[in-house]
Amino acid sequence: MAPPRGQIRPARYLLAFVVILLGIYSLVFFTGDRKPVPELGIDLQGGTRVTLTARTPSGEPPTDESLQQAREIIEQRVNGLGVSGSEVTIDGTNLVITVPGKDGEQAKRLGQTAELNLRKVSQVVPVSALQGNQPGQGNQPGQGDQSGQGDQSGQGADSSGSEEQQSSGTTPQWAAAPAQQPSDQQRPDGQSQSGGGDQQNGDQQDSESQTRAERIQQAKQLRQSEEPAMQRQALLTLDCDAPDPLRGNADPKLPLVTCGDDGQRKYILEPVLIPGTQISDATSSPPGQRKAEWTVNLEFKNQGTKTWADFTSQNVGEQVAFVLDNQVVSAPSINSAIVGGNTSIEGSFNQETANNLANTLKYGALPLAFDQSTAETVSPTLGVASLQAALLAGGIGLILVAVYCLFYYRLLGLLTILSLVLSGAVVYGVLVLFGRWIGFTLDLPGMAGFIIAIGITADSFIVFFERLKDEIREGRTFRSAVPRSWARARRTILSADAVSFLAAGVLYLLAVGQVKGFAFTLGMSTVLDLIVVFLVTHPLVALASRSKFLSRPGLTGLGAVQRMGERARAQRKGVNRQQSASNGTPKEA
């Protein structure tokens, strides 16, 4: 049997809320491999904050567009690493990466330019052959010392990636000859190696006064020269342990003299064969039967596939170098033509380094080169104190709301407190799930949003209860006043919450940094407020109005209002009798 018009079935609404609550906590406790606690931000659990300073080849400040593009790429790298709660913001010409928890080492690597290019190897010489003019095993063009580099294991290769080819060449005569001290302009790092005394100090001061653009230009003149004599001089003077001024600034159309990532070999490389922009995907691959270490698999775009197929078919037996940020990470020999558009990078990778490199290459190179200026660790001690202070503030606010409601509404105040507790249970479960699903982390601004939401939720109850009092003042009973007051209060609650949600949404879209956390929690609490008011508060009030015991004026706190309603009803009855008497006519006989 359907309920009277305006009446509801409270049990159905309450059952729907119980089902929702059970569903949320079933996901919390029976899904995922983490503890049922929300993810905390850096200001609550500590973490790492890395500042990256952008540098350009000209030495001028970077453009806003390049900074924004770099920020977006680093954000994609962070998301690809699964680092939840991280934040990448622009601060002047710097990028600030904030990573909560214990992922600080990963954060320090996120500023890697990740400019991967493929270049043909013209010559490779072991560093030991250049130190002290001791004979070593160098190679003439086309040969090459491949110890530790591995063979190309791409699609179509005809030999195992674990085989090593030993070079039969000897150290070039120029490498065994006494090395000449280069001038300041010939040094690849732009620094002097002059004799001691005042001259050395003066040279150091001159070097410090040089601009970054001048150092980059000097390195290009020496290390990207097409003259064999300059290339040999660059091999002799290049310091593999010093910072590389050409990182992110090398000209792809010119040759390059550079080092291997292990610092044991120096290379003369031809101009770029395939740029990193031709990589469509990159994945890591674990060791297998034909390979002993982790590798990074690359998939080329259409143009890169064609270039790679033509090059490998015409250069069987030659070496090709995978150059990442001007360092050779792998220089295998080509065993056969590779026409499938897939290849792999082999090197001294473990699972972590292979995953990081694949993730970095997948989202492309940064448009700028960055230097890590600071990397500070935020102590969790301060975060714990901040969390305790936020919880204390929230608890005080909740107690004040509870005391006010109990004093002013009595039974209805108890229903308000119960609704707030159930609302808190829903919010907690949703926070845990959002932390797992979308990487949401709770920070101090988010806590502030929840504290404000307590007032918004209590305001919805007050609107309903005051409408209920208005109906009783007009002479209606508690039971008949509930559906009429709810119909009017519902529109007000929906309008108020809609305004709050829109404000939170606009703030989330326009804000940056931690303000987004405040806007997100405020908007989420507003939506959950509607669920609690519609499925809990209104049904509980309706149940109380139908109980003789719970609807007693002394228990509900509505005694004074009901007396005013009774006087209003008596006045209306008296007025009606007077109108009936004045409008009445004598009966005909």
PyMOL commands that set and color helices and strands:
alter all, ss='L'
color gray80, all
select helices_A, chain A and resi 10-30+42-45+64-81+104-109+127-129+173-176+198-209+212-223+228-237+276-278+302-314+351-362+380-409+411-437+444-473+478-510+515-545+553-556+559-583
alter helices_A, ss='H'
color red, helices_A
select strands_A, chain A and resi 47-55+87-91+94-100+116-126+256-260+265-275+279-285+294-300+320-324+327-330+342-349+369-378
alter strands_A, ss='S'
color yellow, strands_A
deselect
rebuild
show_as cartoon
